[in-house]
């Protein structure tokens, strides 16, 4: 027997309609590429999103067509999020830090018909000349610009396009299983791979991220997504903010610590989301300025492991809770969030700090398990390490237009991470499977060693890699970036590890370089470091640990 409840589709347009109807007077603040701060409301975002959808239809675009964006976190980008997907089209956000050949590849692979871009990225658009096969229109996200028009023949202007849209446009009926947005993985090896999200998966993901034991979002929050809107849809925060009716602050291109600190104080931000390097800059700026960021109650840290020292500094100096989270492009992206259970709330601080270093527990909608190399499920005892597998309502099934396929095993997606899971369900990433160091039959976590290194006040960036060793097969090598004017020596840095990790886990050597190689998504290219330093211990016996 089928239940007799209404079947309302879970679609993107329902999110922006809800925000406009029930939170229409809640502000959306945007820092433009010029540095100007503009203000609108959810009702205004909804109106302009509908006008954009109408205008795209008049251009000849139809449902399932793809539109690309190369843009910062700003209100026009937000309007495109809802206008394109709401019209039944697919919003494809592109990382501008990709190489020009990769940008051309993803536009062609996605068969994007329209490319929206901020003026900042005019050189990228000009550089794509002759490389694209499907894009027929380029839209400058702003007002008329003679310089841009001279470089891009036939350039359209966003504000003119909006002006052509109808105020009374009605969202079309869309099947909730239809595609709504598209993101490509960062492509550390080979071309980026596309992950195609559905309306249904996006709405369910939005509900879960707002839950109390995930990010605890509400209409009382002011949310600052520092994570770019071209990184997995800013972790889905634009959708969640619309769903709960929160004030949304979009920071534009200025993501330095001083700019963020000013924005937090100016807009009374209560929750901010970003990667660890962003928060390092914010903490340094707060210390220098003396600001206490009094409105800020929590930060969400993802993208890479959060150093324990950062968790402690936020808590001790500013009373800010750090929510350690984990996810992937293939997971929309949230997979876990670290919020304590009832019996953990009153733990002593040192035990809480240890707990906070975990990536957390999966919310409803995500299931995790760890398996060995033969696929046998392993014990969840907090000690046993295994290959992390995941399944859920917003987890990838297949890569977009790819014959590679995913690494699905009996309906589970293989993340490529090595992790532990404890009896309470808290998952801790030990390493990427390709990065973990296997030394003398024991596993050494590069994530743990990097966390120790970054906690040193004279280190601003660090990576640990496996290098060849004639006795132990592999040993850890620390590649670090010192703070400006630092005179820290290799031996001083290595001695810092003593008492923080087991002696046999301490890196054999430390090398200082000016900058770590990263891809367009900001991920460290450890494969390049391994290629460069693979034989360093065998070539220099004085560095070898015997």
N, C-alpha and C positions, 0 to 999 in steps of 0.2 A: 504494500500500500504506500502510495506517495503522499507525503505531507501536504497540507493545504495552506502553506505560508506563501507570501508573495515572492516572486523571483525577480528581484531587482539586480541588474547586472553591476558588478564591481568594476567601474570604469573611471578613468582619469577625470573626465568632465564632472563627475559627481563630487569629486574632492573640491574643485574650485567653485562649483555652485554652492556647496555647503559653506565654504569660507565666506563667499559673498553674501549669502543670505543670513547667516547666523553670527558672522564676525566681520561684517562689511566695514565697520569703522575701526578695525584694528590696523595699525600702521604696518607698512612694508617700507623699509628704509634702504636706500641704495647709494653706494659710493660709485660714481661714474668714472670712466677712464681719465677724465679731466681733473678728478679730485673733488668735484662738486657733489654735495650730498643732496639727494632728492627724496621726497616723501610722497607716498601714495597710500592707498588702503586696499584691502583684499577685494573690495567691490570694484575699485578701479582696475586692478589686475585682471579680474574676471571679465570686465567689459572689453578691455583691450585685447585679451586673449581671444574672445569671440570675434572681434573685428579682424584680428589677424587670420583666424580660421576662414572667415568669409572672404578676405582678400586673396588668400591662397587658392580658394576654390575658383575665384574669378580669373586667376592666372592659368587655370586649367588643371591644377593638381586635384587628384582624387584620393579616396581612401586607399591606404596601404602604400602610397608614395612616401619616399624618404626625404627628409630635410635635415641638413647638417648644421651644426653650430660650432664656431670657433670663437669662444667668448669667455669673459670673466664672470664672476658672480655679480649680476646686476639685475635690475627689474625687467629690462627688456628680455634678458635670457629667461627669466621666470615666466614672462608672458608667452614666450616660444614654447617652453616646456608644456604648458597647459593648452595653448592654442593649436599646436601641431598634433599632439596626441589626442586632444579632445575632438578634433576633426576626423579622427580615425586614421591619421597618418602616423609615421614613425619619426620620432625625434632622435637624431643621431648626434650625440655630443662627441667632439673630437678634441683630443689633447694637443694643444699647440706646441708642446715641447717635443713631439715626435719629429723625426727627420722629415724633410719635405717629401721624400720618396714614400715614406710610410703614410703621410697624410694623403698623398695622391692615391696610394693603394687602398686605404680604407674608404675613401669617397667613391672610388670606382667599384670596389667590392660590394659596398652597400647600395650602389646605384642611386646615390643621392641626386635629386633633381634641383634642389635649391640649397645654397650655402649662405647662412647668416654669419656675419663676423663683426667683431669690434674693430674700431679704427686701429688699435694697437697692432692688429694682425694683418694690416694691409700688405706688408712685405711678403707674408706667407701666401696670401691670395695671388699677388703678382707673380710669385715664384711658381705657382701651379699652372701658369699659362702653358698650354700645349700638352699637359699631362693628364687631363681629365676627359672622360668619355661620356659621362651621363649628365653632369651638372650643366644646367641651361641658364641659371640665374644666380647672381650674387647680390646679397642684400647687406648694405652697410647699416649696422645697428646704431642709428643716430639720425642726425639731420643732414641736409645736403652738404657735400664736401667736394670742392673743385679739384683738390689734389687727388682724392680717391677716384673721382670720376675720370680724371685724365689717365689714370693708370689702369682702370678696369672698364673697358668699353661696355656700354649697356648697363652700367651699374644701377641697381635699384636702391632706394633709400627707405629705411624702415618706417620712419614717420610718415612718409608719403604713402607707403603701402597700407599702414594702419588707417590712414584717412580714406582709403578706398573701400574699407570694410563696412558692413552693415551693423548698426547698433542692435537690431532685432534678430541677429543670426541665432538659429536654434541648433544646438549640438545634435549631430546625427545619432541614430541608434547604432551602437557598436557592440559586437560580441565580446564579452569579457575575456575570451581566450585569444582575441586578436592581439597582434604585436603593438606595443605602445612606444617603446624606446629601445635604443641600440647603443651598446658600449663595446669597445674593443679592449682586449687585454693589452698590457704594456709591451708585449713582444720582446722579452729578454733574449729569446732565441727565435729566429725566423720571423715571419710576418705576424702582426697582431691578429688575434682570433676574435670574432664577433660573438657577443652574447645578447640575445634578443629577448627582452622582457615583455610580458603580457600585461594587459590592464589588470587582470585578476591578481597576478603575482605581485604587482606594484602596490595595489590597494591593501592586500593582506600584509605585505611587508611594512607598509605605513602604519597599519594598526598595531603591529607587534613592536615596532621601534618606539611607539608612544607609550607602551605599557609600563606600569610602575617598576617592574623588575628588569626593564630594559633601559630606556632613557628617561622615563617618567616625564613625558612632555604634556603640557596642558596649555589652556588659553591664558594662564597667568604667567607664562614664560615669555622671555625675549630671547630668541635663538640666533646665534651667530655661527653660520656654517663657514668656517675658514677653509675646510676641504673644498676644492674647486668643483664647480658644477660639471666639469668635464671629467671628473673622477667618479665613476659609478653613480652618476646623478647626485653628486654631493651627498653620498651615502643615503639617498632617498629623503633627505631632510626637507626639501621644498614641498614634497607631497605630504609628509607628516605634519609640517607646520600648517598647511592648509586644512588638513583633517581636524586638528585640534584648535585651530584659530589662534595660533600664537603670533605675537609680533615677530617679524622676520627682519634681520639686519644682514644685508648683502655687502661684503667688504670691498668689492672691486679688486683692482690689481695690487693695491698696497697691503702686503701681508707681513711687513716688518713689525717687530715688537712694539715700537712706539706708536705706530698707526693703529694697531689692534688695541693697545691699552687705552688710547684716546677714545676709540669707538666704544669699547666696553663701558667706560665711565660715562660717556656722552649719552648713550642709548640705554643704560642700565641693563646690560646683557646679563641674563641669569645662567645660560648654558652656551658653551662654545665647543665646536668640534673640529679636530684637526690632527695632524701627524706630530710626532714628538719634536721634530726640529722646529716647528712653529712655536710650540710651547717653551722651548729653550729660549727663543728670542723674546717671547712675552715676559718670561720670568726675569730675564736680564734687564728688560726695559722697566719693569715694575720696581726692581731693586734700585735702579738708577734714579727713577723719578720720585720714588717714595709713595707712589699710589698703592692703595690696598685693594683695588678692584672690588669694592664693597658689595656691588650687586651680584657678582659672579658666585654662584653656588656650586657649579660642577663643570668639569671639562671632560670631554669624551676623547680618548686617545686611541687611535688605530693606525693602520698602515704598517707599523713595525712595533716591536716590543717597547713598552714604556719603562725607562730606567727607574728603579726603586727610589733613587734620589729625587726624581721629579715628583713622584707621588708624595713623598715626605715633605718636600718644599712647598708644594701647593697646600697641603694640609696644615703644616706648622705655621707658615707665614701668612696665609690668606684665608684659611678655613674653607678651602675649596676641595670638594670631593672629586677624585679622579676615577672615572669609569673606564676601565680598561676594556676594550672591545676588540673583536676579531671578525674578519669577514674576507670575502673575495669578490671580484667582479662576477664570478659564476654563482654567487649567492645573493646578489642584488643590493648590498653586499653583506648585511648583518647575519652573522652566525652565532655569536655569543656576546654577552655583556657581563661584566663583573659587578654584581650587586650582592651584598651579603644576605644570607638566610637568617631566619629569626634567631637561631641559637648562636649566630656569629656576631650579632650586633654589639654585644657587650664584651667582646674579646679584648685583651690587652693590646695596646697599639702595635707592638712588635709582631704579634700574631696577625693582626689585621693587615699590616704592611705586607707580610708574607703572602697572605691570601689575595691581596690586591694585585700582586704580580701575575696571577693567573689571568688568562684571557676570559675566564668566566664560564657561565652556564648557558646552554641554548634555551631560547624562549620557546613557547608553543609554536609549532610550525617548522622546527628544525630538529633533526635527530642526529646524534653523533655516535661513532664507535671507533675503536682502534683495532687494527688487524695486523698480523704478521705478513711476511712476504708471500706466504701461501694462501692468504685470505682468511686465516683462522682468527676468530674474534678473541681479543686478549682481555685480561683482567683489568677492571677499572679500580685500581688500588692507589692511584696517585704516584706510582713508582714505575710500573711497566710502561715502556715506550713502544709505540706502534704507529703504523701508517693511519693517518686520520681520514675517516670516511664520513660523508654527510649525505642526507637526503631531506627533502622538505618541499613545502608549497612554493617556494621562490628559489629553488635550486635548479641549475641548468640540466637539461636533458641532452641536448646536442648543440654544438657550435654552429653559428649561422653560416650557411652556404659553405660547409666544409666537409671534405671527405675524410678528414682525420678522425672525426668522432671524439667523444669524451672518453675518459677512463672510467666508465660506468662498470660496476661489478655487482650483478644481481640487484640492480636498482639503486646502488649507492655510488656517489661521485667521489673519486679519489682526489683529495685536495693537494697532494704532493707535500704535505707537512708531516713531520714526525711529532707526536704529542703524547701526553699522559692525560688520563681522566681519573678523578678521584671518586670516592664513594658518594659524594654529594653532587656529582655531575660537573664539577669545575674542571675545565680543560686548560691545559698549559701547553703552549707551543714550545717544543724543544728546538726545532729547526726545520728548515726546508729539507726534504729527503735528499736533495742534490747537494746541500751545503753541510749537513752534519758530518762531523769528523769521526772516523772509525780508527782508533788508535790502540794497537795491541789487543784487539777484541772488545774494547770498551768504546761507548759512544760519548763524544764531547759536544755539548751544545754551543754553537757559535753565538746564538742569541744571548745566552747567559753571560758569556765572556764579553760580548759587545756592551751589555748593560753595565758591567763593572767598569769597562774602559771609559764609557761616556760619563760615568759618575765622577771621574777625576776632573777637578776644576780646570786643568790645563788642556783638556781634550774636548774638541768641538764635534768631532765625527770619528767613527771607527768602524772597521769591518774585520772580522776574523775569518780566515780561510784555511782549508786543509792543504798542506804541502807534503811532498814526498819525504819519507824518512826510511833509511835502510834497515832500521831495527823494528820500528813500531808501525811501519807502512805509511801512516799519516800522523802528522803533528800539527797543532794550531800555530798559525802565524798571525800576528796582530798588525794591521795596517791602519795607521791613525793620522788624524789631522790635528795639529796643535793649535791652541789659541794664539792670536797675534802676539808677538813679542815673548812668547813662552820659550824658556830654555830647558824645558823638561828633557831628560835623557832617556834612552831606551831602558837602561837598568832601573831608573827611578819608576818608570811606568810599570815595568814588569813586577817590581817589588810591591806595587800597590795592590796586586792581586792576592798577595799572601794573606791567609786567614779569611779570604772572601770566597774562594773556591778551593777544591782539593788540589794538593800540590801537583799531582800528575796532570791536572787540567790546565795549569798555567801555560800560556803561550811560550813556545821556545824562543821566540824573538819578536821584537817590535820594530816596525819600519815607519818612518814619518814621511808623508807626502803632502803636497799642497792641497789636493782635492781628490775625493773619491769619485770614480767614474759612475755615472748614473744614467738610467734611461729616461724617456720622456715622462714617466710616471713618478720619477724620483727614487726608484728602486736602485740599490747599489748593484752594479754589474760585476758580481763576484767571479763570473766566468773569465772576465778580462784580467782580474787580479790573479786568478789561479794560473792562467796562461803565462803571465809575466813572472810570477814568483814560484812556480811549481817546483823548481830544482834548487831553490835558494839554500836549503839546509844541506843538501848533498854537495853543493858547490862550495859551501863555507862551513867547514867542520867546526869552527869556533862557535857557531850558532847552535849546533846540534845538542840536544839533551840526551845524555847517556846515563 
